[in-house]
Amino acid sequence: MKSTEFEDNRRNFIKKIAVGGLGLATLPLITSSQKEEKKLILPKSDHLILDNTSFPADFLWGTATAAYQVEGAYKEDGRGLSIWDTFSHIKGNIKNNDTGDVANDFYHRYKSDIQLMKDLNTKIFRFSISWSRIFPDATGKPNQKGIDFYNKLVDELLANGIQPFATLYHWDLPQYLQDKYKGWESKETSKAFGDYAAYVARNLGDRVKNFFTINEFRTFIELGYGAGVFAPGLKLPEEKLGQVRHNGVLAHGLAVQAIRANSGADVKVGLADNLSIAVPVIENEKNIKAAKIAMREINASYLTVILEGKYTENYLKSFGKNPPKFTEEELKIISSPLDFVGLNVYNPTHLIEAADNKLGYEVIPFAKSFPTTTSKWEYIAPEALYWATKHVKDIWNVKEMYITENGSSSTDERTADNKIYDTDRISFLRNYLTQLQRATSEGVPVKGYFYWSLMDNFEWTSGYSITFGLYNVDFKTQKRFPKLSAEYYKEVATNNKVM
Ligand code: GBH
């Protein structure tokens, strides 16, 4: 059954239930279009949902963090420095000159933080591994204490009934790779990433059954190597950037192969991509078609090449005489089959209308008054979550997806008695999750959702001034306080429903 047919059936079904008012028991009484009714009672898909709030029965709820943003302990147990240590220590780079030296002290507090996850009734947790804890220097010799931390973390999660989902790279490149090879400017870094992935898979793959290779190519490459506002703070010209992007996706492919070669058949692997999201500005057929065309182009350098094994013509043409250097063999590695695709979704990036031009689409500007969260880049448009997952299914036929990040930043004032009434975050979640439910109810295969973030943490160049957590953190005392949204999210996770 095509998903559109399924959607029609579902909406009719709901309508009929609403009219009958008695749910399933009334079905046999409905006589119009007998053929259709049969389809309804004998659904082929296991995604049949009888209302507009419930998620599939096996849907997984969780939270996410990343190593540099929460761990702290930046010099402990033999950890080497990363480009984010270097970058955050340069005055003026980060709001209030904050650093991740201590951050949430998760390195020492992971046990009590796992209890916070348990209090939310969440069953999955996404964290990232600090590459420079594992391989602290250029000798290539692994640091046992580094891997031990993740052994303990994983064991503690499993003992508490929480499945670990590990990200191998959330932007904290070992500094020696930046110094020796200019970091992602060189394929040597891609190869080193493959070796690191192999080591992690060998050591954790008996217990970690789900890996994400790289988090958000677009962010660390465009902002770190292009705009110079993220580590390592470089402003490379477009043709060099093209090579950096290629080396990034190559690293991903090498890691996929390394993980497969170094762990059992039950280990799954994917990536966590902040894909650019084309939202049809008005949801009519021609705009939806135009948005689909736009998706392949606006994701050409990352998701498109990973899922298709080739760059789009338009993308390659955009470099003129200096396209990135690559081989057919590399394209095969880059497009190694994945078990799932993780999507970080916060906001639409492109509002699309059909157009009678060469591209077939036009980008409509965001109104100046378009609402945002306290993060000025975060346009509040819940439908981004629907269209991101729907497009990925329809364009690339992806069979399994996770929302690896979604969340909102708020002002999060703490009252005198330590309450945080983050009602805007609750509203954000209710609306975004409604759009995710819309997708799953149409059979879009999203398996789980990770809220960003479990707790307030080091928000990159914004330091500790921007907060995404379900738990508020007092960074002077390291005390955690549940926000009202934590209560909300617990209800969602417990009932498997939009609340
Ligand atoms: C994610 O990025 C990250 O994976 C995560 O680490 C982060 O904490 C979380 O979202 C919340 O931000 O500073 O004006 O140049 C989300 C995508 C891309 C959003 C970069 C912020 C910076 C805009 N991010 N963008 S600006």
Residues whose N, C-alpha, C, O or C-beta is under 5 A from the ligand:
A	BS01	GBH	E216 T219 W377
